[in-house]
Amino acid sequence: MNLRETNPSTWEATDLGGFQRKQHGMMTLARLLPGIVHEFNNPVTYIMSNIETLSEYMEHLRQGSQLLQTAAEGATPPSPVWLNQAKSWSQQEDLEGLWEDIDAMMEETMDGLQLLPHTTQSLREFAKGLLRQDPEAKPLDPNHVVTQAMQLTHNAIKYKGSIVQELSPVPKVDGDPGQLLHAVLSLLDNAALSMADRGTLTVKTLCAEGWVMIDVQDTGCGMHESSIPEAMRPSTSLWPASPHQHLGLGLPLALQCFEQHRGSLQIKSQLGKGTWVRGYLPVSQTSTP
């Protein structure tokens, strides 16, 4: 069912106001925040651990450096005392293994440091999108938006089941990165809420006939086809009751966002089987084939 072809009177409240959009965004963010903090904590923890280990390695290397400095400043050839100290130090240290450890820890630390600004950039884009009433049109990479949304929801979704991500090379679209991030985040959040037991959430991007498509499919509770228009009404939620339940604005908000970007939303669902949602965005006028 393509909701743009549905009788508008069936879901007349899709024109959400700025307050509703901001309220939904803040409630979604508040629910995802523990997982986001966990995603921050992971790299910070191993970065701190690596720094502590590197400090110990630096002390061992400093001892070797002092031995070399003593030899350089002393008589030639080195004294028997120095030779004994150097031999003892070299026997204590597996220098080849030490350098391998240092290289591995530095690579891991750099990966962690690169992850942190990616997460903060995603949060910044999300916040900007909440503050803007009208979409800001600029060329953007849909795969980047999907990746940001997956990053912010990953920790919450992974406990609901497996995640399949199939992002194809797609051209750019014209849009507001923050508001599109909010829309994709809403679709992912809805999918996660629908999966009470372990399931599978699949996210895809593809392009055909001048449209970029973003697919979100889950193996959750699903709903009757006849219930889809009802699910598009703000404050309506068809998912099982949950202590973390929030206003049912996810689908209406996503629909409004895609339509504001000259696109549309298509949805199919089967009770007890799951839901498939596809968002359409026109290829950017400035995008090269």
N, C-alpha and C positions, 0 to 999 in steps of 0.2 A: 504494500500500500504506500503510495506516494502522498504524504500528508498535504502537499500543496494542492492536490487534486481533491482532497476531502472538502465537504461542505464547510465553509468557515464557521457557520453557526454551531457546528459540532464541537469546536474548540476555540470559542470566541475570545478567550482570555490570553491568547498567545502574545499579545502586545504588552510585555512586562515593563513596568516602570523601573527607573533607576534604583529606587529603594529596594524593590524585590530582588533585583539582580545582585545588588551589593549584599543584601541579607543572605541570599543563597550562597554567594561566594565566600562570605565570612564564615558561615556555618560549615560549609564544605572544608574550608581551610582548617578550621578549628578541629574537625574530626580527623583530618589527615595529619595534623601537626605532630602528634606523637611519632608517627612513622617517619616524617620528614626529619625530626630531631634525631631519630635513630640512624637515619641515613647520613646525617652530619657526624654523629658520634663515632660511627665505624671508622672512617678514614682518620679522624682526629686521634682515636685510640691507637691505631697502628702507627701513625706518624710519631706520636709521643714515645711509643715503645721503640721505634727505630732510632729516634734521637738518643734515647738512653743507651741503647746498644752501641751506637756510633760513638758516643762519648767514651765508653769503655775501650772501644777499638782505638780511639785517638790517644788514650793514655798508654796503651801498649806501643803504638807507633812512636809516641813521644819518647819513650824509653830507648827505642832503637835509634831515634834521631840524636839523642844525647850521647849515645855510644859513638856514633859517627862523628859528632862534633868533638868529642874527647880525642878520638884518633887523629882528627885533622889538626888539632892544636898541639898534640903531643909529638913524641919522637918517632922516627921512622927507622926500622919497622916497629909496629905496635908492641907494647909490652905484653908479657905473658898474662898479666892480670886482666888487661883489656881483652885479650883473645879468649880467656876463660869466660868473661862476662858476655861477650858477643856470642860465643858458642852456646852458653846457657840460655840466652834470650832467644836465639834462633830455634833451639830445641823446644822451647816452651810455645812458640808461636808457629802455627800453620799459616805461613804468609800467603800462600796461594789461595787457601780456603778463605782467609780473612778478606783478601781483595775481592773474591767472588761474592762474599756476603755483603760487602760494602756496595758493590755494583747493584746487587739485587735489592738491597734496602733503599738505595737512592732512587731506583726506578719505581719501586712501590710507593715511596714517599711522594715523588713527583706526580704519579697517577692520582694519589689522594688529594694533593693540592690542586690539581686540575678539576677534580670532581666538585670541590666546594664552591668555586665561583660559578660553575654551571648551575648548581642548585639555587644559589642566591640570585642569579640572573633570571631563572624561571620564576621565582617568587616575585622579583621586581616587575617582570612583564605581567604577571597575574594581577598584581596590585594596580598597575597603571591601567589595565583593562577595566578594573572595577570602578576606577575614578572617572573614566571617560564615558560620557553618555552616548556619543555617536562614534561609530567605528573610524579609526584612522587608516586611510587607505595607503598602503605602501607595499612594494613587492616583498614577498617573504617565502620561505621554504616550508611547505606543509609538513615535510618529514621532521623538520626541526621542532615544529609546534607539537607534533605527536610525541617525539622523543622527550620533550620537556614535560608533557603531561604524564607520560609513563614514568618518568623519573620521580615526579611528585607523588604518584599513587602506588609506586612499586611495592613499598613496604606493606601497604594495606592490602594490596591485591594478592601478594605471594602467599599469604596465609589462607586465601580462599581457594587456591588451586594453581594450576600451571598457566604460564603466560606465553603465548605465541605471538611473535612480532615479525611481520613480513612487510617491510617497507621497500617499495620499488622506487627506482629513480623517477621523479616526477618534476614537471616544470613548476615555476613559481606561480603564486596567486597574489592578487591584490587584496590586502586586508589588514586588520588590526591584530597584531600578534597577541596582545593580552586578552582580547575578547575571544579570539579563536581558541586560545589556550583554555579559557574558562569553559567554552563549549565542549571541547574534546575531553577536558577533565570531568565535566558533568556526565558525559556518555560513559566514561570509564568507571566513574563512581557509581552510576546506576547499575552498570553491569556487575560490579563487585557486590553491591547490596543484594542483587537478585540471586547470588550464589550462596545459599545457606550451607551447602556441603561442598566438598572438594569438586571443583569443576575446571573448565578451561576457558580462558578469555583470549580471544584472537583479535589482533589489531593489524590492519592492512592499509596500504596506500596503493593506488593505481591511477592510471590516466587513460582516457579514451574520448575521442570526438570533442576535444576542447574542454573537457572537464577533468578536474582532479577529484578523486573519490577517497574518502576516509571511512573505512569499515571498522565497526566494533561489534564483535559477536561473542555471546556468552552461552554457557550451557546451564543457565540458572533456571528459576521457576517459570519464566515465560508468562504469557497471558493469551487469552482468546483474541483473535483478530478483531472481534467486535469491541474489545475493550481498549483498543489503541487510541481512538479519539478521546476517550475518558482520561487516558494517561497523559494527554496533552494539555489537560486543564491544570493550571497552577494550583498548588496545595493538594493535589491528588496524588496519592502514592499507592501502587498496587503491589509493592514488595511486602514480604512477611514483616510482621511487627518486630521492631528492634529497639534496644535501649538507645541506639545512636540514630534513630530515625530523624530525618529532618524534612523540611518542606519539600513536597514533590514538584520541584521546579526544574529538574534536570533536563527532561525531554523538551518542555516548552521553551526553556532558555536556549537549548542547542538549536531548536528550530528557528527561533527568532534571530539568533546570531548568523546562521547560515543564510537565511533570507536577506538579512541586512547586507550580506556579502554577495548578493545576487546569485545565491545558490538555493539549495533545497535539501530536504531530509526525507529519506525513505526508510521504512521500518517494516519488518516482518517478525512475527512472534508465534510461538506455539506453546500452549499451556503445558508445563512440566518438561519442556524440551529446551527452551531458551529463546533468546531474542537477537536479531540481527538489525543493526542500524547502519545506514550509509549516508554520509554527508557529501553533498556535491558543491564544488567550488569552481567557478570559471577560471581557466588559465589566464594568467596576467597578460595584458595587452603588450607589455614590454618584454615578455618571456621569449627567448629564442628557442626554436625547435631543437 
